[in-house]
Structures are given as C-alpha cells and as structure tokens.
C-alpha cells in the first residue's frame, strides 16, 4: 500500500506544484530537512523553501510549464520518474532573458519518501538541449556519414 501512496503523492506533486503552481502543496509534501541534488541547480536550499524557489524560478521563466510523466516506477520508499517538460520562455531564467521560444526537455528524478513526505530528490535533465533550444549555446553539427563505419561491422 505504501508504494501506491508514494506513486500517487509524486504524481499529484508534479501536477499541483509544477503544472499548476500550487505552492501550498509544497509544505504538505516536502520534508523540513529535504535535500535536492541536481547538477543544473546546485543552488537549491534545503527544505520546502528551496523547492518553492526552484518551482518559482522555472514557472516565472516558463509560465505555461507542463510536465508529462512518461514513466513512473516505485519500489519501497523510492519513486523514479522519467518526465518531459514543455513551456514557452516568457520570463528570465536566472541570467537568460526571455526569448519567447517554445521548448521541450526531458529528465529523470528519483524521489525518496520518508513518513509520506519527499525527503530527498536527485534530478538530471537535458540542460544542454534546453540551452540550445533557447539559443544560448550551439550544439556541434552532425558528423558526415561519409566514411563512417559502424563498430563491429
């Protein structure tokens, strides 16, 4: 039963907090000693205030932000979500001025729940792809297929 409750809590958290910006849900779902691990956002403070700041940062930059949960897997106190996020860059994203560009990125977050609350989360997402879509960085051109030989053939 706990696994089903954890799955429901995480799905509701994404919908209410990320998709609708209902920040009251943060305090109800995030432990006071929550810890966040994300190489793209190492500045996130512990606890609900850190989560609130993270959500506000992205929802200010992308007011129409929507997360789609592509896969959700749970075992014990862990819930793993493979997600896709889409939105229009209408506000500053930290130091990046609004571009008006519609973007999409994918990522994976692993949640650990303790006592029914989110105690820890690890996130990795395609920040390079997001920055490329925003025109902040350019990605290398595709290599020419001429002369390319697949390994082992």
CNS distance restraints for C-alpha pairs under 8 A (distance, minus, plus):
assign (resid   1 and name CA) (resid   5 and name CA) 6.36 0.50 0.50
assign (resid   2 and name CA) (resid   6 and name CA) 6.09 0.50 0.50
assign (resid   2 and name CA) (resid  76 and name CA) 7.56 0.50 0.50
assign (resid   2 and name CA) (resid  77 and name CA) 7.95 0.50 0.50
assign (resid   3 and name CA) (resid   7 and name CA) 6.19 0.50 0.50
assign (resid   3 and name CA) (resid  74 and name CA) 6.30 0.50 0.50
assign (resid   3 and name CA) (resid  75 and name CA) 6.35 0.50 0.50
assign (resid   3 and name CA) (resid  76 and name CA) 6.08 0.50 0.50
assign (resid   3 and name CA) (resid  77 and name CA) 7.09 0.50 0.50
assign (resid   4 and name CA) (resid   8 and name CA) 6.20 0.50 0.50
assign (resid   5 and name CA) (resid   9 and name CA) 6.03 0.50 0.50
assign (resid   5 and name CA) (resid 116 and name CA) 7.93 0.50 0.50
assign (resid   6 and name CA) (resid  10 and name CA) 6.22 0.50 0.50
assign (resid   6 and name CA) (resid  74 and name CA) 7.74 0.50 0.50
assign (resid   6 and name CA) (resid  77 and name CA) 7.42 0.50 0.50
assign (resid   6 and name CA) (resid  78 and name CA) 8.00 0.50 0.50
assign (resid   6 and name CA) (resid  79 and name CA) 7.04 0.50 0.50
assign (resid   6 and name CA) (resid 113 and name CA) 7.21 0.50 0.50
assign (resid   6 and name CA) (resid 116 and name CA) 6.98 0.50 0.50
assign (resid   7 and name CA) (resid  11 and name CA) 6.20 0.50 0.50
assign (resid   7 and name CA) (resid  72 and name CA) 7.57 0.50 0.50
assign (resid   7 and name CA) (resid  73 and name CA) 7.94 0.50 0.50
assign (resid   7 and name CA) (resid  74 and name CA) 6.70 0.50 0.50
assign (resid   7 and name CA) (resid  79 and name CA) 6.63 0.50 0.50
assign (resid   8 and name CA) (resid  12 and name CA) 6.00 0.50 0.50
assign (resid   9 and name CA) (resid  13 and name CA) 6.00 0.50 0.50
assign (resid   9 and name CA) (resid  29 and name CA) 7.63 0.50 0.50
assign (resid  10 and name CA) (resid  14 and name CA) 6.28 0.50 0.50
assign (resid  10 and name CA) (resid  79 and name CA) 7.60 0.50 0.50
assign (resid  11 and name CA) (resid  15 and name CA) 6.31 0.50 0.50
assign (resid  11 and name CA) (resid  69 and name CA) 7.83 0.50 0.50
assign (resid  12 and name CA) (resid  16 and name CA) 5.84 0.50 0.50
assign (resid  13 and name CA) (resid  17 and name CA) 5.52 0.50 0.50
assign (resid  13 and name CA) (resid  18 and name CA) 7.29 0.50 0.50
assign (resid  13 and name CA) (resid  25 and name CA) 7.13 0.50 0.50
assign (resid  13 and name CA) (resid  26 and name CA) 7.73 0.50 0.50
assign (resid  13 and name CA) (resid  29 and name CA) 7.41 0.50 0.50
assign (resid  14 and name CA) (resid  18 and name CA) 5.09 0.50 0.50
assign (resid  14 and name CA) (resid  19 and name CA) 6.43 0.50 0.50
assign (resid  14 and name CA) (resid  67 and name CA) 6.97 0.50 0.50
assign (resid  15 and name CA) (resid  19 and name CA) 4.89 0.50 0.50
assign (resid  15 and name CA) (resid  20 and name CA) 6.46 0.50 0.50
assign (resid  15 and name CA) (resid  67 and name CA) 7.50 0.50 0.50
assign (resid  16 and name CA) (resid  20 and name CA) 5.13 0.50 0.50
assign (resid  16 and name CA) (resid  21 and name CA) 6.35 0.50 0.50
assign (resid  16 and name CA) (resid  22 and name CA) 5.39 0.50 0.50
assign (resid  16 and name CA) (resid  23 and name CA) 7.95 0.50 0.50
assign (resid  16 and name CA) (resid  25 and name CA) 6.96 0.50 0.50
assign (resid  17 and name CA) (resid  21 and name CA) 4.66 0.50 0.50
assign (resid  17 and name CA) (resid  22 and name CA) 4.79 0.50 0.50
assign (resid  17 and name CA) (resid  23 and name CA) 5.74 0.50 0.50
assign (resid  17 and name CA) (resid  25 and name CA) 6.45 0.50 0.50
assign (resid  17 and name CA) (resid  26 and name CA) 6.92 0.50 0.50
assign (resid  17 and name CA) (resid  55 and name CA) 7.53 0.50 0.50
assign (resid  18 and name CA) (resid  22 and name CA) 7.70 0.50 0.50
assign (resid  18 and name CA) (resid  55 and name CA) 6.59 0.50 0.50
assign (resid  18 and name CA) (resid  59 and name CA) 7.58 0.50 0.50
assign (resid  18 and name CA) (resid  65 and name CA) 7.28 0.50 0.50
assign (resid  18 and name CA) (resid  66 and name CA) 6.96 0.50 0.50
assign (resid  18 and name CA) (resid  67 and name CA) 6.95 0.50 0.50
assign (resid  19 and name CA) (resid  64 and name CA) 7.92 0.50 0.50
assign (resid  19 and name CA) (resid  65 and name CA) 6.14 0.50 0.50
assign (resid  19 and name CA) (resid  66 and name CA) 4.91 0.50 0.50
assign (resid  19 and name CA) (resid  67 and name CA) 6.24 0.50 0.50
assign (resid  21 and name CA) (resid  55 and name CA) 7.61 0.50 0.50
assign (resid  21 and name CA) (resid  59 and name CA) 7.29 0.50 0.50
assign (resid  22 and name CA) (resid  26 and name CA) 7.85 0.50 0.50
assign (resid  23 and name CA) (resid  27 and name CA) 7.69 0.50 0.50
assign (resid  23 and name CA) (resid  52 and name CA) 6.64 0.50 0.50
assign (resid  24 and name CA) (resid  28 and name CA) 7.00 0.50 0.50
assign (resid  25 and name CA) (resid  29 and name CA) 6.17 0.50 0.50
assign (resid  26 and name CA) (resid  30 and name CA) 5.68 0.50 0.50
assign (resid  26 and name CA) (resid  48 and name CA) 6.10 0.50 0.50
assign (resid  26 and name CA) (resid  51 and name CA) 7.22 0.50 0.50
assign (resid  26 and name CA) (resid  52 and name CA) 6.91 0.50 0.50
assign (resid  27 and name CA) (resid  31 and name CA) 7.61 0.50 0.50
assign (resid  27 and name CA) (resid  48 and name CA) 5.79 0.50 0.50
assign (resid  28 and name CA) (resid 117 and name CA) 7.78 0.50 0.50
assign (resid  29 and name CA) (resid 116 and name CA) 7.58 0.50 0.50
assign (resid  29 and name CA) (resid 117 and name CA) 4.97 0.50 0.50
assign (resid  29 and name CA) (resid 118 and name CA) 6.05 0.50 0.50
assign (resid  30 and name CA) (resid  34 and name CA) 6.45 0.50 0.50
assign (resid  30 and name CA) (resid  47 and name CA) 6.87 0.50 0.50
assign (resid  30 and name CA) (resid  48 and name CA) 5.73 0.50 0.50
assign (resid  30 and name CA) (resid 117 and name CA) 5.23 0.50 0.50
assign (resid  30 and name CA) (resid 118 and name CA) 4.69 0.50 0.50
assign (resid  30 and name CA) (resid 119 and name CA) 6.43 0.50 0.50
assign (resid  31 and name CA) (resid  47 and name CA) 6.19 0.50 0.50
assign (resid  31 and name CA) (resid  48 and name CA) 6.91 0.50 0.50
assign (resid  31 and name CA) (resid 117 and name CA) 5.46 0.50 0.50
assign (resid  31 and name CA) (resid 118 and name CA) 5.69 0.50 0.50
assign (resid  31 and name CA) (resid 119 and name CA) 5.18 0.50 0.50
assign (resid  32 and name CA) (resid  46 and name CA) 7.69 0.50 0.50
assign (resid  32 and name CA) (resid  47 and name CA) 4.62 0.50 0.50
assign (resid  32 and name CA) (resid  48 and name CA) 6.24 0.50 0.50
assign (resid  32 and name CA) (resid 119 and name CA) 7.95 0.50 0.50
assign (resid  33 and name CA) (resid  46 and name CA) 6.17 0.50 0.50
assign (resid  33 and name CA) (resid  47 and name CA) 4.98 0.50 0.50
assign (resid  33 and name CA) (resid 119 and name CA) 6.72 0.50 0.50
assign (resid  34 and name CA) (resid  46 and name CA) 5.43 0.50 0.50
assign (resid  34 and name CA) (resid  47 and name CA) 4.37 0.50 0.50
assign (resid  34 and name CA) (resid  48 and name CA) 7.04 0.50 0.50
assign (resid  34 and name CA) (resid 118 and name CA) 6.81 0.50 0.50
assign (resid  34 and name CA) (resid 119 and name CA) 4.46 0.50 0.50
assign (resid  34 and name CA) (resid 120 and name CA) 5.30 0.50 0.50
assign (resid  35 and name CA) (resid  45 and name CA) 7.76 0.50 0.50
assign (resid  35 and name CA) (resid  46 and name CA) 5.20 0.50 0.50
assign (resid  35 and name CA) (resid  47 and name CA) 6.62 0.50 0.50
assign (resid  35 and name CA) (resid 119 and name CA) 6.49 0.50 0.50
assign (resid  35 and name CA) (resid 120 and name CA) 4.76 0.50 0.50
assign (resid  35 and name CA) (resid 121 and name CA) 6.60 0.50 0.50
assign (resid  36 and name CA) (resid  44 and name CA) 6.74 0.50 0.50
assign (resid  36 and name CA) (resid  45 and name CA) 7.74 0.50 0.50
assign (resid  36 and name CA) (resid  46 and name CA) 6.93 0.50 0.50
assign (resid  36 and name CA) (resid 120 and name CA) 5.81 0.50 0.50
assign (resid  36 and name CA) (resid 121 and name CA) 5.06 0.50 0.50
assign (resid  36 and name CA) (resid 122 and name CA) 6.13 0.50 0.50
assign (resid  36 and name CA) (resid 123 and name CA) 7.98 0.50 0.50
assign (resid  37 and name CA) (resid  41 and name CA) 7.87 0.50 0.50
assign (resid  37 and name CA) (resid  42 and name CA) 6.88 0.50 0.50
assign (resid  37 and name CA) (resid 120 and name CA) 7.94 0.50 0.50
assign (resid  37 and name CA) (resid 121 and name CA) 6.15 0.50 0.50
assign (resid  37 and name CA) (resid 122 and name CA) 4.65 0.50 0.50
assign (resid  37 and name CA) (resid 123 and name CA) 6.29 0.50 0.50
assign (resid  38 and name CA) (resid  42 and name CA) 5.81 0.50 0.50
assign (resid  38 and name CA) (resid 122 and name CA) 5.95 0.50 0.50
assign (resid  38 and name CA) (resid 123 and name CA) 5.00 0.50 0.50
assign (resid  38 and name CA) (resid 124 and name CA) 6.10 0.50 0.50
assign (resid  39 and name CA) (resid 123 and name CA) 7.89 0.50 0.50
assign (resid  39 and name CA) (resid 124 and name CA) 7.12 0.50 0.50
assign (resid  40 and name CA) (resid 124 and name CA) 7.65 0.50 0.50
assign (resid  40 and name CA) (resid 127 and name CA) 6.94 0.50 0.50
assign (resid  44 and name CA) (resid  50 and name CA) 5.07 0.50 0.50
assign (resid  44 and name CA) (resid  51 and name CA) 7.08 0.50 0.50
assign (resid  44 and name CA) (resid  53 and name CA) 7.37 0.50 0.50
assign (resid  44 and name CA) (resid  54 and name CA) 6.54 0.50 0.50
assign (resid  45 and name CA) (resid  49 and name CA) 6.93 0.50 0.50
assign (resid  45 and name CA) (resid  50 and name CA) 4.19 0.50 0.50
assign (resid  45 and name CA) (resid  51 and name CA) 7.56 0.50 0.50
assign (resid  46 and name CA) (resid  50 and name CA) 5.36 0.50 0.50
assign (resid  46 and name CA) (resid  51 and name CA) 7.78 0.50 0.50
assign (resid  47 and name CA) (resid  51 and name CA) 6.84 0.50 0.50
assign (resid  48 and name CA) (resid  52 and name CA) 6.10 0.50 0.50
assign (resid  49 and name CA) (resid  53 and name CA) 6.18 0.50 0.50
assign (resid  50 and name CA) (resid  54 and name CA) 6.20 0.50 0.50
assign (resid  51 and name CA) (resid  55 and name CA) 6.16 0.50 0.50
assign (resid  52 and name CA) (resid  56 and name CA) 6.08 0.50 0.50
assign (resid  53 and name CA) (resid  57 and name CA) 6.03 0.50 0.50
assign (resid  54 and name CA) (resid  58 and name CA) 6.54 0.50 0.50
assign (resid  55 and name CA) (resid  59 and name CA) 5.90 0.50 0.50
assign (resid  56 and name CA) (resid  60 and name CA) 5.66 0.50 0.50
assign (resid  57 and name CA) (resid  61 and name CA) 6.41 0.50 0.50
assign (resid  57 and name CA) (resid  93 and name CA) 6.71 0.50 0.50
assign (resid  57 and name CA) (resid  94 and name CA) 7.21 0.50 0.50
assign (resid  58 and name CA) (resid  62 and name CA) 5.83 0.50 0.50
assign (resid  58 and name CA) (resid  63 and name CA) 7.89 0.50 0.50
assign (resid  58 and name CA) (resid  65 and name CA) 7.84 0.50 0.50
assign (resid  58 and name CA) (resid  93 and name CA) 6.79 0.50 0.50
assign (resid  59 and name CA) (resid  63 and name CA) 4.87 0.50 0.50
assign (resid  59 and name CA) (resid  64 and name CA) 7.39 0.50 0.50
assign (resid  59 and name CA) (resid  65 and name CA) 6.25 0.50 0.50
assign (resid  60 and name CA) (resid  90 and name CA) 7.81 0.50 0.50
assign (resid  60 and name CA) (resid  91 and name CA) 5.71 0.50 0.50
assign (resid  60 and name CA) (resid  92 and name CA) 7.22 0.50 0.50
assign (resid  60 and name CA) (resid  93 and name CA) 7.64 0.50 0.50
assign (resid  61 and name CA) (resid  88 and name CA) 7.94 0.50 0.50
assign (resid  61 and name CA) (resid  89 and name CA) 5.55 0.50 0.50
assign (resid  61 and name CA) (resid  90 and name CA) 5.67 0.50 0.50
assign (resid  61 and name CA) (resid  91 and name CA) 3.92 0.50 0.50
assign (resid  61 and name CA) (resid  92 and name CA) 5.08 0.50 0.50
assign (resid  61 and name CA) (resid  93 and name CA) 5.01 0.50 0.50
assign (resid  61 and name CA) (resid  98 and name CA) 7.16 0.50 0.50
assign (resid  62 and name CA) (resid  87 and name CA) 5.31 0.50 0.50
assign (resid  62 and name CA) (resid  88 and name CA) 5.24 0.50 0.50
assign (resid  62 and name CA) (resid  89 and name CA) 4.91 0.50 0.50
assign (resid  62 and name CA) (resid  90 and name CA) 5.82 0.50 0.50
assign (resid  62 and name CA) (resid  91 and name CA) 6.47 0.50 0.50
assign (resid  63 and name CA) (resid  87 and name CA) 7.20 0.50 0.50
assign (resid  63 and name CA) (resid  88 and name CA) 7.13 0.50 0.50
assign (resid  63 and name CA) (resid  89 and name CA) 7.79 0.50 0.50
assign (resid  63 and name CA) (resid  90 and name CA) 6.96 0.50 0.50
assign (resid  63 and name CA) (resid  91 and name CA) 7.79 0.50 0.50
assign (resid  64 and name CA) (resid  86 and name CA) 8.00 0.50 0.50
assign (resid  64 and name CA) (resid  87 and name CA) 5.31 0.50 0.50
assign (resid  64 and name CA) (resid  88 and name CA) 6.35 0.50 0.50
assign (resid  65 and name CA) (resid  85 and name CA) 6.86 0.50 0.50
assign (resid  65 and name CA) (resid  86 and name CA) 5.66 0.50 0.50
assign (resid  65 and name CA) (resid  87 and name CA) 4.33 0.50 0.50
assign (resid  65 and name CA) (resid  88 and name CA) 7.16 0.50 0.50
assign (resid  66 and name CA) (resid  85 and name CA) 5.58 0.50 0.50
assign (resid  66 and name CA) (resid  86 and name CA) 5.42 0.50 0.50
assign (resid  66 and name CA) (resid  87 and name CA) 6.37 0.50 0.50
assign (resid  67 and name CA) (resid  83 and name CA) 6.58 0.50 0.50
assign (resid  67 and name CA) (resid  84 and name CA) 5.65 0.50 0.50
assign (resid  67 and name CA) (resid  85 and name CA) 4.37 0.50 0.50
assign (resid  67 and name CA) (resid  86 and name CA) 6.59 0.50 0.50
assign (resid  68 and name CA) (resid  83 and name CA) 5.65 0.50 0.50
assign (resid  68 and name CA) (resid  84 and name CA) 5.22 0.50 0.50
assign (resid  68 and name CA) (resid  85 and name CA) 6.33 0.50 0.50
assign (resid  69 and name CA) (resid  81 and name CA) 6.58 0.50 0.50
assign (resid  69 and name CA) (resid  82 and name CA) 6.19 0.50 0.50
assign (resid  69 and name CA) (resid  83 and name CA) 4.57 0.50 0.50
assign (resid  69 and name CA) (resid  84 and name CA) 6.58 0.50 0.50
assign (resid  70 and name CA) (resid  81 and name CA) 7.40 0.50 0.50
assign (resid  70 and name CA) (resid  82 and name CA) 5.48 0.50 0.50
assign (resid  70 and name CA) (resid  83 and name CA) 5.20 0.50 0.50
assign (resid  70 and name CA) (resid  84 and name CA) 6.88 0.50 0.50
assign (resid  71 and name CA) (resid  80 and name CA) 7.93 0.50 0.50
assign (resid  71 and name CA) (resid  81 and name CA) 5.68 0.50 0.50
assign (resid  71 and name CA) (resid  82 and name CA) 5.02 0.50 0.50
assign (resid  71 and name CA) (resid  83 and name CA) 6.97 0.50 0.50
assign (resid  72 and name CA) (resid  79 and name CA) 6.96 0.50 0.50
assign (resid  72 and name CA) (resid  80 and name CA) 5.64 0.50 0.50
assign (resid  72 and name CA) (resid  81 and name CA) 4.56 0.50 0.50
assign (resid  72 and name CA) (resid  82 and name CA) 6.50 0.50 0.50
assign (resid  73 and name CA) (resid  79 and name CA) 5.72 0.50 0.50
assign (resid  73 and name CA) (resid  80 and name CA) 5.12 0.50 0.50
assign (resid  73 and name CA) (resid  81 and name CA) 6.58 0.50 0.50
assign (resid  74 and name CA) (resid  78 and name CA) 5.66 0.50 0.50
assign (resid  74 and name CA) (resid  79 and name CA) 4.31 0.50 0.50
assign (resid  74 and name CA) (resid  80 and name CA) 6.18 0.50 0.50
assign (resid  75 and name CA) (resid  79 and name CA) 6.64 0.50 0.50
assign (resid  77 and name CA) (resid 112 and name CA) 5.60 0.50 0.50
assign (resid  77 and name CA) (resid 113 and name CA) 5.25 0.50 0.50
assign (resid  77 and name CA) (resid 114 and name CA) 6.85 0.50 0.50
assign (resid  78 and name CA) (resid 110 and name CA) 6.86 0.50 0.50
assign (resid  78 and name CA) (resid 111 and name CA) 5.52 0.50 0.50
assign (resid  78 and name CA) (resid 112 and name CA) 4.63 0.50 0.50
assign (resid  78 and name CA) (resid 113 and name CA) 6.39 0.50 0.50
assign (resid  79 and name CA) (resid 110 and name CA) 5.83 0.50 0.50
assign (resid  79 and name CA) (resid 111 and name CA) 5.11 0.50 0.50
assign (resid  79 and name CA) (resid 112 and name CA) 6.60 0.50 0.50
assign (resid  80 and name CA) (resid 108 and name CA) 7.13 0.50 0.50
assign (resid  80 and name CA) (resid 109 and name CA) 5.83 0.50 0.50
assign (resid  80 and name CA) (resid 110 and name CA) 4.42 0.50 0.50
assign (resid  80 and name CA) (resid 111 and name CA) 6.23 0.50 0.50
assign (resid  81 and name CA) (resid 108 and name CA) 5.56 0.50 0.50
assign (resid  81 and name CA) (resid 109 and name CA) 5.32 0.50 0.50
assign (resid  81 and name CA) (resid 110 and name CA) 6.42 0.50 0.50
assign (resid  82 and name CA) (resid 106 and name CA) 7.49 0.50 0.50
assign (resid  82 and name CA) (resid 107 and name CA) 5.86 0.50 0.50
assign (resid  82 and name CA) (resid 108 and name CA) 4.43 0.50 0.50
assign (resid  82 and name CA) (resid 109 and name CA) 6.68 0.50 0.50
assign (resid  83 and name CA) (resid 106 and name CA) 5.67 0.50 0.50
assign (resid  83 and name CA) (resid 107 and name CA) 5.42 0.50 0.50
assign (resid  83 and name CA) (resid 108 and name CA) 6.06 0.50 0.50
assign (resid  83 and name CA) (resid 109 and name CA) 7.94 0.50 0.50
assign (resid  84 and name CA) (resid 104 and name CA) 6.96 0.50 0.50
assign (resid  84 and name CA) (resid 105 and name CA) 5.74 0.50 0.50
assign (resid  84 and name CA) (resid 106 and name CA) 4.34 0.50 0.50
assign (resid  84 and name CA) (resid 107 and name CA) 6.46 0.50 0.50
assign (resid  85 and name CA) (resid 104 and name CA) 5.58 0.50 0.50
assign (resid  85 and name CA) (resid 105 and name CA) 5.40 0.50 0.50
assign (resid  85 and name CA) (resid 106 and name CA) 6.20 0.50 0.50
assign (resid  86 and name CA) (resid 102 and name CA) 7.33 0.50 0.50
assign (resid  86 and name CA) (resid 103 and name CA) 5.59 0.50 0.50
assign (resid  86 and name CA) (resid 104 and name CA) 4.29 0.50 0.50
assign (resid  86 and name CA) (resid 105 and name CA) 6.57 0.50 0.50
assign (resid  87 and name CA) (resid 102 and name CA) 5.65 0.50 0.50
assign (resid  87 and name CA) (resid 103 and name CA) 5.61 0.50 0.50
assign (resid  87 and name CA) (resid 104 and name CA) 6.70 0.50 0.50
assign (resid  88 and name CA) (resid 100 and name CA) 6.01 0.50 0.50
assign (resid  88 and name CA) (resid 101 and name CA) 5.51 0.50 0.50
assign (resid  88 and name CA) (resid 102 and name CA) 4.17 0.50 0.50
assign (resid  88 and name CA) (resid 103 and name CA) 6.15 0.50 0.50
assign (resid  89 and name CA) (resid  93 and name CA) 7.97 0.50 0.50
assign (resid  89 and name CA) (resid  98 and name CA) 5.48 0.50 0.50
assign (resid  89 and name CA) (resid  99 and name CA) 5.75 0.50 0.50
assign (resid  89 and name CA) (resid 100 and name CA) 4.95 0.50 0.50
assign (resid  89 and name CA) (resid 101 and name CA) 5.36 0.50 0.50
assign (resid  89 and name CA) (resid 102 and name CA) 6.31 0.50 0.50
assign (resid  89 and name CA) (resid 103 and name CA) 7.39 0.50 0.50
assign (resid  89 and name CA) (resid 134 and name CA) 7.92 0.50 0.50
assign (resid  90 and name CA) (resid  98 and name CA) 4.96 0.50 0.50
assign (resid  90 and name CA) (resid  99 and name CA) 6.53 0.50 0.50
assign (resid  90 and name CA) (resid 100 and name CA) 5.23 0.50 0.50
assign (resid  90 and name CA) (resid 101 and name CA) 7.75 0.50 0.50
assign (resid  91 and name CA) (resid  97 and name CA) 6.66 0.50 0.50
assign (resid  91 and name CA) (resid  98 and name CA) 4.70 0.50 0.50
assign (resid  92 and name CA) (resid  96 and name CA) 5.44 0.50 0.50
assign (resid  92 and name CA) (resid  97 and name CA) 4.48 0.50 0.50
assign (resid  92 and name CA) (resid  98 and name CA) 5.02 0.50 0.50
assign (resid  93 and name CA) (resid  97 and name CA) 6.56 0.50 0.50
assign (resid  93 and name CA) (resid  98 and name CA) 7.27 0.50 0.50
assign (resid  96 and name CA) (resid 136 and name CA) 7.95 0.50 0.50
assign (resid  99 and name CA) (resid 134 and name CA) 6.79 0.50 0.50
assign (resid 101 and name CA) (resid 133 and name CA) 7.60 0.50 0.50
assign (resid 101 and name CA) (resid 134 and name CA) 6.40 0.50 0.50
assign (resid 103 and name CA) (resid 130 and name CA) 6.84 0.50 0.50
assign (resid 103 and name CA) (resid 133 and name CA) 6.22 0.50 0.50
assign (resid 103 and name CA) (resid 134 and name CA) 7.37 0.50 0.50
assign (resid 104 and name CA) (resid 130 and name CA) 6.98 0.50 0.50
assign (resid 105 and name CA) (resid 125 and name CA) 7.20 0.50 0.50
assign (resid 105 and name CA) (resid 126 and name CA) 5.97 0.50 0.50
assign (resid 105 and name CA) (resid 127 and name CA) 7.61 0.50 0.50
assign (resid 105 and name CA) (resid 129 and name CA) 6.85 0.50 0.50
assign (resid 105 and name CA) (resid 130 and name CA) 5.96 0.50 0.50
assign (resid 106 and name CA) (resid 125 and name CA) 5.72 0.50 0.50
assign (resid 106 and name CA) (resid 126 and name CA) 5.90 0.50 0.50
assign (resid 107 and name CA) (resid 123 and name CA) 7.14 0.50 0.50
assign (resid 107 and name CA) (resid 124 and name CA) 5.61 0.50 0.50
assign (resid 107 and name CA) (resid 125 and name CA) 3.82 0.50 0.50
assign (resid 107 and name CA) (resid 126 and name CA) 6.27 0.50 0.50
assign (resid 108 and name CA) (resid 123 and name CA) 5.76 0.50 0.50
assign (resid 108 and name CA) (resid 124 and name CA) 5.63 0.50 0.50
assign (resid 108 and name CA) (resid 125 and name CA) 6.31 0.50 0.50
assign (resid 109 and name CA) (resid 121 and name CA) 6.59 0.50 0.50
assign (resid 109 and name CA) (resid 122 and name CA) 5.45 0.50 0.50
assign (resid 109 and name CA) (resid 123 and name CA) 4.30 0.50 0.50
assign (resid 109 and name CA) (resid 124 and name CA) 6.61 0.50 0.50
assign (resid 110 and name CA) (resid 121 and name CA) 5.49 0.50 0.50
assign (resid 110 and name CA) (resid 122 and name CA) 5.17 0.50 0.50
assign (resid 110 and name CA) (resid 123 and name CA) 6.57 0.50 0.50
assign (resid 111 and name CA) (resid 118 and name CA) 6.63 0.50 0.50
assign (resid 111 and name CA) (resid 119 and name CA) 7.61 0.50 0.50
assign (resid 111 and name CA) (resid 120 and name CA) 5.86 0.50 0.50
assign (resid 111 and name CA) (resid 121 and name CA) 4.48 0.50 0.50
assign (resid 111 and name CA) (resid 122 and name CA) 6.69 0.50 0.50
assign (resid 112 and name CA) (resid 118 and name CA) 5.95 0.50 0.50
assign (resid 112 and name CA) (resid 119 and name CA) 5.71 0.50 0.50
assign (resid 112 and name CA) (resid 120 and name CA) 5.15 0.50 0.50
assign (resid 112 and name CA) (resid 121 and name CA) 6.27 0.50 0.50
assign (resid 113 and name CA) (resid 117 and name CA) 5.18 0.50 0.50
assign (resid 113 and name CA) (resid 118 and name CA) 4.42 0.50 0.50
assign (resid 113 and name CA) (resid 119 and name CA) 5.29 0.50 0.50
assign (resid 113 and name CA) (resid 120 and name CA) 7.08 0.50 0.50
assign (resid 114 and name CA) (resid 118 and name CA) 6.46 0.50 0.50
assign (resid 114 and name CA) (resid 119 and name CA) 5.89 0.50 0.50
assign (resid 126 and name CA) (resid 130 and name CA) 6.36 0.50 0.50
assign (resid 127 and name CA) (resid 131 and name CA) 6.07 0.50 0.50
assign (resid 128 and name CA) (resid 132 and name CA) 6.02 0.50 0.50
assign (resid 128 and name CA) (resid 137 and name CA) 7.69 0.50 0.50
assign (resid 129 and name CA) (resid 133 and name CA) 6.15 0.50 0.50
assign (resid 130 and name CA) (resid 134 and name CA) 6.28 0.50 0.50
assign (resid 131 and name CA) (resid 135 and name CA) 6.27 0.50 0.50
assign (resid 131 and name CA) (resid 136 and name CA) 5.27 0.50 0.50
assign (resid 131 and name CA) (resid 137 and name CA) 5.81 0.50 0.50
assign (resid 132 and name CA) (resid 136 and name CA) 5.80 0.50 0.50
assign (resid 132 and name CA) (resid 137 and name CA) 4.92 0.50 0.50
assign (resid 132 and name CA) (resid 138 and name CA) 5.48 0.50 0.50
assign (resid 132 and name CA) (resid 139 and name CA) 6.59 0.50 0.50
assign (resid 144 and name CA) (resid 148 and name CA) 7.59 0.50 0.50
assign (resid 149 and name CA) (resid 153 and name CA) 7.20 0.50 0.50
